[in-house]
Amino acid sequence: MQYDSKPRKKLDSAEIGAIAHLYRGEVYRSTIWRTRLDTTTNWSVVTLGVALSITYSAPQASPLPLVLVGILIIFFLMQEARRYRYFNVWRARCRWMELHFYAPMLREGDLHLEEHWQDRLADDYLHPRYHVSMWTAVGRRIRRNYIWILLIQTVAYLGKLIVHPTPLESTAQLLERASIGPVPGWIILSLGAFYCISWAVIAVISDRQDAQRAKRRRDPLGMG
């Protein structure tokens, strides 16, 4: 985006104070949304824990709860990714002010308004928008937290099939234990593999996109 090349007058004490209050407000909003991210992660952990308790309560207990909890984990992951998109807006604004307002003021006493960093911040307030896509947010949340939740769910499910009610003796027995009602075991295991691989692919692709985005940006620590 092109900004007016006309230099802006230096900020006076009242404007600097207003920016300080603005920064404090953005930090507060980012903290609130960060707490909401932790809440959805906690929900995923708790529901997985309940499913584990039910499934491993007895050798004859069904592994079905570990399958059904995957639906809840997907729901929580999507909700957390949506919250992350909001959180990322406030986080990016805070980081932008830290990088271009507070750091130069502390180091040099010169805010370098000729670089028009303030115009980009103003544009973000005038035309608010998400800085990352939904799938990028999903990938980031998988890499940060949900990869461990999904790994525990997968290992627990396979472990249940292998050890309960008796140690596994053949592949045919594995398929028999994995079956759910009229649905054959091989279909259930195939869906489980697709479930795990799809989230892993999203995480890897989003990680590469983040790396490419950081290289393209003039300021890798800025907004986005």
N, C-alpha and C positions, 0 to 999 in steps of 0.2 A: 504494500500500500504506500502511495506517495503522500508525503506530508508537506505542508507549507514550509518553504525554505526560510521564511522570515524568522529571525531569532526571537525567542520569547524573552520578555523582561525577566529579571531575576525574581525569585520568590521572596516575598517579604515574610516577616515573622508570623503574621496571622495565617498566611497560606501554608507555611511550614507546619504550624500547629494543627491546621485542618488536615493536612496529609498524615500527621502523626495519629490523629484520631481516626482517620480513615483506615490506616494500617491496623490499629488496634481492633477496629470493627471487623476487618477481614480476617484477622487472626482468630477472633472469637467465632466467626462463622465457620472457618475451616476446622476449628476444634470441635464444634458441635457436630459437623458432618463426619469428622474422623471418628467420633464416638459412635455415630450411627453405623459406620462400617464395622466397628468392633461388635456391635450388637448382632448384626446378621451373621457374622462369623461365629459368635457364641451360639446362636440358634442352630447353626449347622452342626457344631460340635456336640451340642446337647442331644439333638435328634439322632445323630449317629451313635452316641453313647447309649441312648435308650434302645436303639435297634440291636446294638451289640449285646446288651444285657438280656434282651428277649431271646435272641438267637442262640446265645451260649448258656442259657439258663439250664438246659438239659440236653443230653446227647440226642434225644428224639425231637428236639425243637426244630421248627422249620427255618431254613435260611431266607425265607421270603421277606422278612422285615428288612434285611440288608439290601434287597432289591428295591423294595418300595421306598426306602429312605432316600434312594437316588433321586426320586421325583422331587422330594422336599429340598434336597441339596441343590438341584438345578434351579428351583424357584428362589432359594436364598441367594444363590450365586448371581442370578439375573437382577434381583433386587439390589444386591450389594454393588453390582456393576453400575446400575443406574445412580445409586447414591455416590459412587466414586466419581462419576462425571460431574456432579455438582461440587463435590469436595475439591476436585481438580481445578475448578474455576477459581475458588477462593484461595487455594494453595498457590496457584500460579500468580495471582495478583500480589499476594504477600511476598513471594520470592522476587517478583519484578521490582517491587518497591525496595526490598532489602538490597538488591543488586545495584539498582540505579539511583536510589535516593540515599539510603542510610550508609552504605559502604563508601561512596564517593565523599559524602559529607564528613564522615569520620576520618577518612584517609587524607583528602586534599582540601576539603572545604569548598569544593567546586562541584556543582550538581550536573554539569555538562548538559545543560538544556539544549545546546546546539545539536545534540545527537537525536533529539526528538523522541526520547524514550517516553516522555510524558504524553506525547500525542498517541502513542500506541496504547498506553494505559487508559487515556480518555476515550479512545475508540472502543475499547473493551467495555467501558461503562455505557457508552452511547448505543452500542450494538452488541449486547450480551449474547454469547453463544457458547456452546460446549467446545472445549479445546481438543477433545479426543472422541473417537467414535465409540459406539456401544461395544463392538467386538474388541476394540483395543482395551477398553475398560475391563471386559470379561477376561481377556488374556492376562492383564496385569494382576487381577485379583486371583486368578489361578496360580500364577507364578509366586505371588506373595504368600497366600494362605491355602487355597483350595487344593493345590497339588498334594498336600499332606493329607487332607481330609479324604480325597478321592483314593489316594494310595492305601490308607488305612481301611477304607470301605472295601476295596478290591481284595486286599490281602485277607481281611477277615472273612469275606464271602468264600474265597477259594479255600481258606483254612477250614471253614465249617464243612465244606464238601469233602475235604480230604480226611478229616479226623473223626467226624460224627456221622452216624452213631458208632461206626467202627472204622478202623483205618482203611483207607481206599486200597482196593486190590486190582482194579482194572479200569480201562478207559470207559468201557460200557457201564460200569457202575457209577462213574463220574457223571456220565450223561443222564443216567437214571435219577441220580440225586438232584441234578440241576433242573430237571423237568418241573414245570409248574402246571398242574392240572393237565389239560389236553395239549399244552404247548411242549414240544420235545425239548430235551436238554440242550441239543446242539444249537437250537434257535436262541435259547436264553443266553448261552455262552457267547454266541456270535453278537447278540445285541449288547452284551456286557463289554466285549472287546471293542465294538464300535463306540460305545459310551466313553470308554477310557481314551481310545486313540483320538477321537474327535476333540476332546478337551486338550489333549497334549498338542495336537496340531494347532489349535487356536492359540495356545500359549507360545509355541515356537514362532508362529507367523507374527504375532503381535510383538514379540521380543525383537525380531528382525526389523519390523517396521519402526519400532522405537529407536533402534540404533541408526537406521537410515534417516529418520526425522532429526535426530540429534546432530548428524553430520551436515544436513542441509541448513540447519538454522545457524544464523550468525552467532547467536547466544544459546548454547545448549542448556543453560540453566534458566532460561526465560520461560515465557508462557507457552503451555502446550504439553 
